[in-house]
Amino acid sequence: MAPDKGFARDHAIVVGSGHAGLLAARVLSEHFNTVTVVERDRVDPDTTFRAGVPQGYHPHFLLAKGAQIIGELFPGLLEEIADAGSPFYDYGENIRLKFPAGWTPKTTTGIQIQGFSRPFLEQRIRRRLLELPNVTLADGFTVDRPLFDGSSGAVTGVIGRDADGEEECLYADAVVVATGRGSRLDHWLRGADLPMPTVKSIDVKVSYTSRIYQAPPDDGWKVTFAYVYAPDVRRGGGVLELESGTAMALAMGIGEEGCPPDEAEFARFAKSLPFSGMANYIDGHEPLSELHRFVDHGDWWLQVHRMRRWPEGLLVAGDALCRFNPIYAQGLTVAALHAKALAATLDNGGDAREYHRRAAKVTLTPWLMASSSDLLWDSGRSPGILARLSHWHLDRVITRIPGDPDLFNRFAHVQHMLSGAGTLATPGVLWRLAARPRPAVQLRV
Ligand SMILES: Cc1cc2nc3c(=O)[nH]c(=O)nc-3n(C[C@H](O)[C@H](O)[C@H](O)COP(=O)(O)OP(=O)(O)OC[C@H]3O[C@@H](n4cnc5c(N)ncnc54)[C@H](O)[C@@H]3O)c2cc1C
């Protein structure tokens, strides 16, 4: 493959076989002679839940934009997933979300989505990726740090340990760090005497307590969910359909409002929600799994794109670059956008700095969407005028959604990253937002 201005294109390494790593490897496979995905966990074609991705025990809702990119990278994969037990359905016809002002209206949005667990999606993507002749997976291999060229400073590979603890160097022209939330990139950079990029962060304690059940929701909806909402609604939860007629129940809390992984507490939490659907569901169905808890700390973005000096060939993607409060369900889609940014960079013969600039550009809108609400929860920070204004606008939208299917449709397109935020700020919409909200026709729950 033709060498370009950035780095040679013989061998690329991806560290981490999570969602971002798999998608990055797919992109690299078109530009490098060989690609090695290095993964700490032992992984075989059937692996689903695993230690390296503990968030896999919790609901992972894939936004339509993320699904669209996955479909482009792996043609036919979403249809294959549908055949394997996760049929497509319309977002507005099959999902109902409870906001403080009421339920989202039942309406056709044209947004086709699917329900599955995170490990199921990852397994299907991994299988398709490993069918490519120039991609291999080195599992059971823990990367300890990248290697750098002494004179140019460019990355030259990684050093790590295999499953028997044997140290080994793997050489490459480019290394994508896709090590997720537990990324040790800061440590790796310090160890190589390289400056650490600055970090933007918003501290919000979010906890998820989840359990998988044997039966799909039986109330006619694929997802029924009461949302947390800044700054006052700190408890949420509901039931989401997954693959093959299973479902997941989730108790979500902000700050100290979370639910311990205890059966009685889970039932009590469900009863405390402003609808009876989750309590009825968990009362009437057999669990397939234990209760799992995950505590997260909001939004975090490594500003690699602002670095004047950065090792050539060292690329950071997915949660290792930017992670979001999971309640907005953006992480899988942003990782897919990072893969697109990588593809555009490689098509352009670009370098690591170009990639990080492109990745920052696609990260910005989701970051603003998450941070404008999360700043209202971050007790240590006072939200700036931009965050206040954008939350004020969101408040108006959310308040009117129950009685305005067109507004919900627009909101859904923005939420799924299919339209820009301007869709919710056209003159016609602003006029409606200024008017008194129409009363919603509320369904009995
Ligand atoms: C509770 C929770 C719920 C979420 N819900 C949603 C949702 O509904 N929708 C959504 O879009 N996103 C959601 N997310 C975000 C989503 O999980 C992440 O954005 C996504 O997993 C990012 O993928 P990644 O590949 O960057 O990281 P990961 O998927 O975490 O993968 C990192 C991989 O790197 C490997 N690794 C780490 N260190 C090393 C090393 N040194 N050597 C070798 N391998 C290594 C790990 O074993 C792992 O396989 C949620 C997150 C959480 C915490």
The ligand as a MOL file (V3000), in Angstrom:
LIG
                    3D

  0  0  0     0  0            999 V3000
M  V30 BEGIN CTAB
M  V30 COUNTS 53 58 0 0 0
M  V30 BEGIN ATOM
M  V30 1 C -22.6170 1.8440 32.4210 0
M  V30 2 C -22.3670 2.2820 31.0040 0
M  V30 3 C -23.4060 2.2950 30.0910 0
M  V30 4 C -23.1740 2.7420 28.7840 0
M  V30 5 N -24.2180 2.7970 27.9210 0
M  V30 6 C -24.0040 3.2220 26.6610 0
M  V30 7 C -25.0800 3.2930 25.7460 0
M  V30 8 O -26.2340 3.0450 26.0650 0
M  V30 9 N -24.8010 3.6770 24.4630 0
M  V30 10 C -23.5390 4.0280 24.0730 0
M  V30 11 O -23.3430 4.3760 22.9030 0
M  V30 12 N -22.5020 3.9790 24.9380 0
M  V30 13 C -22.7020 3.5860 26.2060 0
M  V30 14 N -21.6550 3.5320 27.0720 0
M  V30 15 C -20.3070 3.9190 26.5930 0
M  V30 16 C -19.5890 2.7400 25.9120 0
M  V30 17 O -19.4820 1.6540 26.7900 0
M  V30 18 C -18.1970 3.1860 25.4870 0
M  V30 19 O -18.2460 4.4320 24.8630 0
M  V30 20 C -17.5460 2.1810 24.5470 0
M  V30 21 O -17.4250 0.9480 25.1960 0
M  V30 22 C -16.1660 2.6730 24.1170 0
M  V30 23 O -15.4650 1.6490 23.4930 0
M  V30 24 P -13.8890 1.5360 23.6610 0
M  V30 25 O -13.4670 0.5240 22.6730 0
M  V30 26 O -13.2800 2.8750 23.6480 0
M  V30 27 O -13.6530 0.9660 25.1260 0
M  V30 28 P -14.0100 -0.4870 25.6690 0
M  V30 29 O -15.1340 -1.0370 24.9320 0
M  V30 30 O -14.1140 -0.3630 27.1490 0
M  V30 31 O -12.7650 -1.3950 25.2860 0
M  V30 32 C -11.4860 -1.2200 25.7970 0
M  V30 33 C -10.7110 -2.5220 25.5170 0
M  V30 34 O -9.3200 -2.3200 25.7500 0
M  V30 35 C -8.7820 -3.4690 26.4080 0
M  V30 36 N -7.5690 -3.0280 27.0950 0
M  V30 37 C -7.4720 -2.0760 28.0560 0
M  V30 38 N -6.1820 -1.9120 28.4150 0
M  V30 39 C -5.4530 -2.7780 27.6640 0
M  V30 40 C -4.0640 -3.0590 27.5850 0
M  V30 41 N -3.1580 -2.4090 28.3410 0
M  V30 42 N -3.6430 -3.9950 26.7030 0
M  V30 43 C -4.5420 -4.6490 25.9100 0
M  V30 44 N -5.8690 -4.4250 25.9540 0
M  V30 45 C -6.3220 -3.4880 26.8140 0
M  V30 46 C -9.9290 -3.8870 27.3330 0
M  V30 47 O -9.7900 -5.2090 27.7740 0
M  V30 48 C -11.1320 -3.6760 26.4080 0
M  V30 49 O -11.3520 -4.8050 25.6120 0
M  V30 50 C -21.8640 3.1370 28.3870 0
M  V30 51 C -20.8200 3.1210 29.3060 0
M  V30 52 C -21.0730 2.7160 30.6100 0
M  V30 53 C -19.9390 2.7410 31.6060 0
M  V30 END ATOM
M  V30 BEGIN BOND
M  V30 1 1 1 2
M  V30 2 1 2 3
M  V30 3 2 2 52
M  V30 4 2 3 4
M  V30 5 1 4 5
M  V30 6 1 4 50
M  V30 7 2 5 6
M  V30 8 1 6 7
M  V30 9 1 6 13
M  V30 10 2 7 8
M  V30 11 1 7 9
M  V30 12 1 9 10
M  V30 13 2 10 11
M  V30 14 1 10 12
M  V30 15 2 12 13
M  V30 16 1 13 14
M  V30 17 1 14 15
M  V30 18 1 14 50
M  V30 19 1 15 16
M  V30 20 1 16 17
M  V30 21 1 16 18
M  V30 22 1 18 19
M  V30 23 1 18 20
M  V30 24 1 20 21
M  V30 25 1 20 22
M  V30 26 1 22 23
M  V30 27 1 23 24
M  V30 28 2 24 25
M  V30 29 1 24 26
M  V30 30 1 24 27
M  V30 31 1 27 28
M  V30 32 2 28 29
M  V30 33 1 28 30
M  V30 34 1 28 31
M  V30 35 1 31 32
M  V30 36 1 32 33
M  V30 37 1 33 34
M  V30 38 1 33 48
M  V30 39 1 34 35
M  V30 40 1 35 36
M  V30 41 1 35 46
M  V30 42 1 36 37
M  V30 43 1 36 45
M  V30 44 2 37 38
M  V30 45 1 38 39
M  V30 46 1 39 40
M  V30 47 2 39 45
M  V30 48 1 40 41
M  V30 49 2 40 42
M  V30 50 1 42 43
M  V30 51 2 43 44
M  V30 52 1 44 45
M  V30 53 1 46 47
M  V30 54 1 46 48
M  V30 55 1 48 49
M  V30 56 2 50 51
M  V30 57 1 51 52
M  V30 58 1 52 53
M  V30 END BOND
M  V30 END CTAB
M  END
